[in-house]
């Protein structure tokens, strides 16, 4: 993307060059679109717990801030509007402890409290103004007969516009760093992890430049990691919270979550190399269970899970994995007992409940249909943003002969995944057979109206 902006432009590509710059700005504002969200009950509970004191320190309501895991191996985290922090799975795999993740979250909360996404347009407007002016001056030079001079003016203008935008962005990053340090101190959490993670970022900079000097500090979206470390170290080191230690129980949970991510995201061979058979820790059993399962060795995966369950029979997440492996190995009836234990132990986690509902349907036993429907209704009531749960609930309603509510569940799913045409059609089909004025009818009407309005907007655009 950066190369496209800075590469030489022929006169015939003049407007295309401006479009590239403006498109680049819009893409930076929407970084989630091409990435996948990972949903895992244990990971979400952990991220919510470790972020809660930071969210409170930032003056935000914990229930209104989401920490969302993105399935991406790169080391990154960002905010993209609203009160949501997105963390790449690669960042968690790279982190050494809970405190480093908290340092990242504190920084991203600084972006939220600073309104940096809302203020994004300020930097874009300044950059766009410079670009338009350079286009006018360059066109005038070309009209006067100097094509080379005109192109030089345009190229210099694009370079200046990009530099201005990046400078604006670096100021916001430095502001988020300072705010993050304040949140950590107020929450009584050490900033040591924030500093140690910057050392990792500095190593990444060295990986992509043969010498540190080759990384132009004026062409970076963030201040250079060394500069950030120097700017923050004084405040972090003098903080009364600097020597505070993370609860060992949280550290143990972090190791488990990191291991399961490696087992799930990495190539199975790589995961097994990182967690060899000689490693008897719970984290290693976790990683190997996922790796063997992904590598289509269900018996080996089951052996690893059996060791986990033997060490902690009441752990809901060990039971969840046990049930998942049985279900995905074609043994849904055997999966029911561990999944019921997992739902109970997790206090009705909606993600685990939806998995239980799926297993109940997969048994193809009509005696399990009512339980599947009831479990899934509770799951979607507690987490409406789960398309798979809505899909499974629709199947349960259909097999129970309740077609109108099957259509309503289908409408919910299509609305979530952005298929407005099918959402509207399913909602209208539900409305035709659900009694008018009931809560289900009103919900179907809301989906239909929203989908119709969105379709009209798309047509006008």
Helices and strands as residue ranges (DSSP letters): H 2-6, G 11-13, H 14-28, E 37-38, H 41-57, G 62-64, E 66-70, E 77-79, E 84-88, H 89-94, H 98-113, H 120-143, H 147-186, H 192-208, G 212-214, G 217-219, H 225-237, H 248-265, H 268-274, H 282-294, H 298-311, H 316-328, H 332-345, H 350-362, G 366-368, H 369-382, H 387-399, H 403-416, H 420-431, H 439-460
